[in-house]
Amino acid sequence: MTTVHCKSRVGAPPGYFATEAAGLRWLEVPGGPRVARVLDVGPSHLDLERLSTARPTSADARAFGRALAVLHDAGAPAFGALPPGADAGFFGPLDDPLPMVAGAWDDWPTFYAEARLRPVVEQGRERGMLTADDAALVEAVCARLPRLAGDAADEPPARVHGDLWSGNVLWCPEAVLIDPAAHGGHRETDLAMLLLFGAPHLDEILAGYGDVHPLAPGWRERVGLHQLYPLAVHAVLFGGGYVGQTRRLLAGLAA
């Protein structure tokens, strides 16, 4: 018998749980990672299968890396595209998710500037966490994005989880994906998120990924670029040290 894990929030933003459910279903591809199964969804709740976690082995981690590459290679119609059935995008915790701009962009640098960096700095200014000086640094980074994207600038849109920090990978002991911000994005973004807060057997995850679809040269130098948006979201939502981290990263990328 399947037991149920219920996520609920009265007054959740319209479409929040429908978007999460659509994302989970979209991320389930043949050969890809296991995804938490959606049992029911409504305006103020999402029911998922309840999962029992265990300690992963290095073999589990390498298998996850291979499966993640398969998921990314399933592709998306465009950068910024949402999963079928999702009408709005969200990024952040259940109690305070930020709107995530969606649409259709032909290239990643333009998408990252228009749908991620400029909106998040405006969200930060509205909340008093970021300033006009931060916005100016973001504009400097946006101007450099085609060069900063390097050898990966022309990659096609990947089918990404979008919020792939270690807490959104449950080990049972095989990896199971939860809590996506799924969209058409850059595959390096998911890997940069895993690197942001660490993950068990991270080297094995990366090795497994490379077994299936090696990353473009210089990807390690681009990790900070892909971490800029999630760090800025943390600055907007939580302030504190995340603001300083975001500013230091912005200054380095803008130089």
C-alpha positions, -999 to 999 in steps of 0.1 A, spaced: 0 0 0 13 35 -9 15 59 20 10 96 14 31 127 20 9 158 19 22 192 13 -4 219 19 -7 257 23 -39 276 26 -35 307 4 -8 293 -18 -1 314 -49 -26 304 -77 -11 275 -96 17 268 -72 9 231 -65 -3 225 -101 31 237 -113 50 215 -89 29 185 -100 34 193 -137 71 196 -131 74 162 -114 55 145 -142 76 162 -169 108 152 -152 99 115 -154 116 103 -185 128 68 -196 163 62 -182 161 94 -161 161 97 -123 132 84 -102 107 112 -95 84 113 -65 50 101 -77 21 125 -77 -11 110 -61 -34 141 -60 -32 178 -64 -54 208 -57 -52 245 -52 -39 242 -16 -23 208 -15 -1 182 -32 -1 146 -22 30 126 -30 41 90 -23 59 88 10 95 78 6 118 61 31 154 73 28 187 54 32 224 62 29 235 62 -7 266 44 -20 290 57 -45 274 34 -71 240 50 -63 255 84 -69 272 74 -102 239 60 -114 221 92 -105 247 112 -125 240 91 -155 203 93 -151 205 131 -147 223 134 -180 195 114 -197 169 137 -181 187 168 -194 190 154 -229 152 149 -230 152 186 -238 126 214 -237 108 235 -264 127 266 -254 147 283 -226 122 294 -201 95 269 -211 74 255 -183 62 219 -181 29 210 -198 1 219 -175 20 246 -156 7 282 -160 32 299 -136 67 294 -124 79 296 -88 113 293 -70 118 292 -33 103 277 -1 66 267 3 59 296 27 74 323 5 80 313 -31 92 339 -56 75 342 -90 98 327 -117 95 343 -151 86 319 -179 84 323 -216 104 312 -247 139 324 -254 162 311 -282 195 313 -263 206 309 -227 224 342 -222 193 362 -232 170 340 -211 193 342 -180 194 380 -182 157 387 -189 141 359 -170 164 354 -140 189 381 -132 170 413 -139 137 400 -122 155 388 -91 174 420 -85 141 439 -88 125 415 -63 154 422 -40 150 460 -44 113 457 -36 121 439 -4 149 462 6 176 435 3 193 447 -28 201 482 -41 205 503 -72 243 495 -71 234 458 -72 212 464 -102 241 481 -119 263 451 -113 236 428 -127 235 449 -158 273 446 -162 270 408 -158 242 407 -183 263 425 -209 290 399 -204 268 368 -205 276 356 -240 313 357 -232 308 342 -197 288 313 -210 319 303 -230 319 270 -249 284 261 -235 267 293 -249 251 275 -278 238 244 -261 201 236 -267 176 239 -238 178 211 -214 149 196 -193 161 208 -159 149 203 -123 157 239 -117 162 238 -79 185 208 -76 202 215 -43 210 184 -22 178 186 -1 157 180 -32 174 147 -39 162 120 -16 183 88 -14 161 57 -11 190 47 -16 185 54 -53 181 91 -60 145 104 -61 137 140 -72 113 162 -53 104 199 -52 113 210 -87 113 244 -103 113 226 -137 118 245 -169 138 246 -201 172 257 -190 209 251 -191 221 217 -179 250 232 -161 226 250 -138 214 218 -121 250 207 -115 259 241 -101 231 238 -77 244 204 -65 278 220 -60 263 251 -41 254 232 -9 271 199 -15 258 164 -21 269 129 -10 295 113 -34 294 145 -56 325 134 -75 307 102 -85 276 121 -96 297 142 -118 316 112 -132 284 94 -139 271 124 -157 302 126 -178 298 90 -188 266 99 -207 271 135 -218 304 152 -210 302 189 -201 316 216 -223 352 226 -216 355 252 -188 324 242 -170 340 245 -136 348 281 -142 311 287 -150 297 272 -118 295 306 -101 277 321 -130 250 295 -127 249 298 -89 243 336 -91 205 333 -95 199 309 -66 222 328 -44 204 361 -52 171 344 -44 185 334 -10 196 371 -5 161 383 -14 143 358 9 167 355 38 191 385 37 221 381 60 253 366 46 236 357 14 235 394 4 273 396 8 279 364 -11 257 376 -39 275 409 -41 309 393 -42 299 369 -69 284 398 -89 315 419 -86 337 390 -98 315 382 -128 312 419 -137 349 426 -137 
